[in-house]
Amino acid sequence: QLAFTKHGSTPADPAARRVEQHPQDVPGTAPPEPHPARRTLLVIEADVRPEVQQEIAAGRYPRKDYFELARALQADIIDWPSTQDTTISRLLARLAGKSVAQAWLAFHLRKRYDSIYTDSERLGIPLALLLKLTRSRKRHIMLTHLLSPWKKRVWFRWGHIHSHIDAILCHATQQRQMMIEQIKIPAGKIVLIPYQADEHFWQLTEKAPNSSSSSSAISTSGFR
């Protein structure tokens, strides 16, 4: 099970939520290898609630990718509640949205970490822009879902903010092709990965009533 604590937080010095490891049997997981220091920051566009781990361990909820990343990398997390840590982040969240506030917090904490992972373009675009405007170099990996809208493409096509993104992860071949051909992002920066699914949760556990031994079933899961 994972729990969260704050570390080093003061009004002028926001801190990410630290993931603390507690041994517990969760299907499909293994204890992480010893890690000398927390050098990865995960910026997650969600309310990361540690109590969900109890539901996962009980088999009532699928595993979440950010819990698995935090466990494997021994990483810290900035999520929606983190935007309430400072006056500036609260103001940004109110005026520009939580994603911009999270990006600012990640930028503010960048010197503590070797790598920053943003789990959507709504987080990655403002962070890359801050890094570019300040000429800051920091390893930045961004997961993208949909870069087709012009209001997103313009930052790459004309702002060239991908100069401050080391790798762009995407789930769809059409999105990858669009990024290469239309936005002109170097193909070497784009990594196509399948959308994850918890194979331990999404499985048939018993035969449906009145079904024959020759019948089959199809189970699908995904996102909008």
C-alpha positions as CSV (number, residue, x, y, z in Angstrom):
1,Q,0.0,0.0,0.0
2,L,1.1,3.6,-0.7
3,A,0.7,6.5,1.6
4,F,1.5,10.2,1.2
5,T,3.4,12.6,3.4
6,K,4.5,16.2,2.8
7,H,8.2,17.0,3.0
8,G,9.9,20.3,3.3
9,S,6.8,22.3,2.8
10,T,6.7,26.0,3.8
11,P,4.5,28.8,2.4
12,A,7.4,29.9,0.2
13,D,8.7,26.4,-0.5
14,P,6.0,24.0,-1.9
15,A,6.6,20.3,-1.7
16,A,5.4,17.4,-3.7
17,R,3.5,14.6,-2.0
18,R,6.0,11.9,-1.0
19,V,5.0,8.3,-1.7
20,E,5.8,6.1,1.3
21,Q,5.9,2.3,0.7
22,H,4.2,-0.1,3.0
23,P,4.4,-3.8,2.1
24,Q,1.1,-5.3,1.0
25,D,0.1,-7.9,-1.5
26,V,-1.3,-6.1,-4.6
27,P,-1.9,-8.4,-7.6
28,G,0.7,-8.0,-10.3
29,T,3.1,-5.9,-8.3
30,A,6.5,-6.5,-6.8
31,P,8.5,-4.7,-4.1
32,P,10.7,-1.9,-5.7
33,E,14.4,-2.2,-5.8
34,P,16.3,-0.1,-3.2
35,H,16.6,3.5,-4.5
36,P,19.2,5.9,-3.2
37,A,17.0,9.1,-3.5
38,R,13.8,10.3,-4.9
39,R,14.9,12.0,-8.1
40,T,11.7,11.7,-10.2
41,L,8.7,13.9,-9.9
42,L,5.4,12.8,-11.3
43,V,2.9,15.5,-12.1
44,I,-0.5,13.8,-12.2
45,E,-3.8,15.4,-13.4
46,A,-5.9,13.8,-10.8
47,D,-6.7,13.7,-7.1
48,V,-4.3,10.9,-6.1
49,R,-6.0,9.3,-3.1
50,P,-3.9,6.7,-1.3
51,E,-6.9,5.0,0.2
52,V,-7.7,3.7,-3.3
53,Q,-4.8,1.3,-2.8
54,Q,-7.0,-0.6,-0.3
55,E,-9.6,-1.1,-2.9
56,I,-7.0,-2.2,-5.4
57,A,-5.5,-4.7,-3.0
58,A,-9.0,-6.1,-2.4
59,G,-9.5,-6.6,-6.1
60,R,-12.4,-4.1,-6.2
61,Y,-10.5,-1.4,-8.3
62,P,-8.0,-1.6,-11.2
63,R,-4.4,-0.6,-10.6
64,K,-3.6,3.0,-11.5
65,D,-0.5,3.8,-13.7
66,Y,0.6,6.6,-11.4
67,F,0.7,4.3,-8.3
68,E,2.8,1.8,-10.3
69,L,5.2,4.5,-11.5
70,A,5.5,6.0,-8.0
71,R,6.3,2.5,-6.6
72,A,8.8,1.6,-9.3
73,L,10.6,4.9,-9.4
74,Q,10.2,5.8,-5.7
75,A,8.9,9.1,-7.0
76,D,7.2,12.1,-5.5
77,I,3.8,13.3,-6.8
78,I,2.2,16.7,-7.5
79,D,-1.6,16.2,-7.9
80,W,-4.6,18.5,-7.7
81,P,-4.6,18.9,-3.9
82,S,-0.9,20.1,-4.2
83,T,-2.1,23.3,-5.8
84,Q,-3.4,24.4,-2.4
85,D,0.2,24.4,-1.0
86,T,1.1,28.0,-1.7
87,T,-0.6,31.4,-2.3
88,I,0.8,31.5,-5.9
89,S,-0.4,28.1,-6.8
90,R,-3.9,28.7,-5.3
91,L,-4.1,31.9,-7.3
92,L,-3.0,30.2,-10.5
93,A,-5.4,27.4,-10.0
94,R,-8.3,29.9,-9.6
95,L,-7.3,32.1,-12.6
96,A,-5.7,29.7,-15.1
97,G,-6.7,26.3,-13.9
98,K,-5.2,23.5,-11.8
99,S,-3.0,22.2,-14.7
100,V,-1.1,25.5,-14.9
101,A,-0.8,25.6,-11.2
102,Q,0.7,22.1,-11.1
103,A,3.1,23.0,-13.9
104,W,4.3,26.0,-12.0
105,L,4.8,23.9,-8.9
106,A,6.8,21.4,-10.9
107,F,8.9,24.2,-12.4
108,H,9.5,25.6,-8.9
109,L,10.7,22.3,-7.6
110,R,12.7,21.3,-10.7
111,K,16.1,21.6,-9.1
112,R,15.3,18.8,-6.6
113,Y,14.8,16.2,-9.3
114,D,16.6,14.7,-12.2
115,S,13.4,14.0,-14.2
116,I,9.9,15.3,-14.4
117,Y,7.0,13.3,-15.8
118,T,3.7,15.0,-16.9
119,D,0.8,12.7,-17.5
120,S,-1.1,15.0,-20.0
121,E,-0.3,17.8,-22.5
122,R,-2.4,20.1,-20.3
123,L,0.5,19.8,-17.8
124,G,3.4,19.3,-20.2
125,I,2.7,22.3,-22.4
126,P,2.9,24.9,-19.7
127,L,5.9,23.2,-18.0
128,A,7.8,23.0,-21.3
129,L,7.0,26.7,-21.9
130,L,8.3,27.7,-18.5
131,L,11.5,25.7,-19.1
132,K,12.0,27.2,-22.5
133,L,11.3,30.8,-21.4
134,T,13.8,30.6,-18.6
135,R,16.3,28.5,-20.6
136,S,16.2,25.8,-18.0
137,R,17.4,22.3,-18.9
138,K,15.5,19.5,-17.1
139,R,14.7,16.0,-18.3
140,H,11.0,16.2,-19.1
141,I,8.8,13.2,-20.3
142,M,5.3,14.1,-21.4
143,L,2.4,11.7,-21.9
144,T,0.0,13.1,-24.5
145,H,-3.6,12.1,-25.3
146,L,-4.8,14.4,-28.1
147,L,-2.6,17.1,-29.7
148,S,-4.8,17.6,-32.8
149,P,-6.6,20.8,-31.7
150,W,-5.0,23.9,-33.1
151,K,-4.7,25.5,-29.6
152,K,-2.4,22.7,-28.6
153,R,-0.5,22.3,-31.9
154,V,0.4,26.0,-32.1
155,W,2.7,25.6,-29.1
156,F,4.8,23.0,-30.9
157,R,4.4,24.2,-34.5
158,W,5.3,27.8,-33.8
159,G,6.5,27.9,-30.2
160,H,8.8,24.9,-30.7
161,I,8.4,23.9,-27.0
162,H,9.3,20.3,-27.8
163,S,12.9,21.5,-27.5
164,H,12.2,21.2,-23.8
165,I,10.5,17.9,-23.9
166,D,12.9,14.9,-24.0
167,A,10.3,12.3,-24.9
168,I,6.6,12.4,-25.8
169,L,4.5,9.3,-25.1
170,C,1.3,8.7,-27.1
171,H,-1.2,5.9,-27.3
172,A,-2.4,6.2,-30.9
173,T,-0.6,5.6,-34.3
174,Q,-2.7,8.4,-35.9
175,Q,-1.6,10.9,-33.2
176,R,2.0,9.9,-33.7
177,Q,1.8,10.4,-37.5
178,M,0.1,13.8,-37.0
179,M,2.8,14.9,-34.6
180,I,5.5,14.0,-37.1
181,E,3.9,15.2,-40.3
182,Q,1.9,18.2,-39.2
183,I,3.5,19.5,-36.0
184,K,7.0,18.6,-37.2
185,I,8.1,17.0,-34.0
186,P,11.2,14.8,-34.5
187,A,10.1,11.2,-34.8
188,G,12.9,10.2,-32.4
189,K,11.2,12.1,-29.6
190,I,7.8,10.2,-29.9
191,V,7.3,6.9,-28.2
192,L,4.2,4.9,-29.1
193,I,2.9,2.8,-26.1
194,P,-0.3,0.8,-25.8
195,Y,-2.9,2.1,-23.3
196,Q,-2.5,0.2,-20.1
197,A,-5.1,-2.2,-18.6
198,D,-4.9,-4.1,-15.4
199,E,-5.0,-7.7,-16.6
200,H,-5.6,-8.9,-13.0
201,F,-8.8,-6.8,-12.6
202,W,-10.2,-7.0,-16.2
203,Q,-10.7,-10.8,-16.5
204,L,-13.5,-13.3,-16.5
205,T,-13.8,-14.9,-13.1
206,E,-16.7,-17.3,-13.7
207,K,-18.9,-18.6,-16.5
208,A,-21.9,-16.5,-17.4
209,P,-25.3,-18.2,-16.5
210,N,-26.8,-20.4,-19.2
211,S,-23.6,-20.3,-21.3
212,S,-22.3,-23.3,-23.1
213,S,-18.7,-24.4,-23.0
214,S,-18.2,-23.3,-26.6
215,S,-19.4,-19.8,-26.0
216,S,-17.0,-16.9,-25.8
217,A,-17.0,-13.4,-24.4
218,I,-15.4,-10.1,-25.2
219,S,-14.5,-7.6,-22.5
220,T,-13.2,-4.1,-23.3
221,S,-12.1,-1.2,-21.2
222,G,-10.7,2.2,-22.1
223,F,-11.3,5.9,-21.9
224,R,-13.2,8.6,-23.7
